[in-house]
């Protein structure tokens, strides 16, 4: 296993991309227990997308790994705030 795997979340973190993103995240998890999520380009996020990230975060933590956020977009953080998931996902708010 490598130390860290980086993965871009793309522009749309929504139900239309959940299946594809799940495959990419699962593949990343097989390579490394630490996953860096590049989230600076996320323009749209919904509950399905954030639910997937929450599930993956829990899986990573169950094997002793971690999720590292790289520049989460305002849109992503705003959606997480709206859904009450900021702390659960380990996000920080952006001013």
Buried (B, 14 or more C-beta within 10 A) or exposed (E): EEEBBEBBBBBBBBEEBBEEBEEBBEEBBEEBBBBBBBBEBBEBBBEBBBBBBBEBBEBBEEEEBEBEBEEBBEBBBBBBEEBEBBEBBBBEEEE
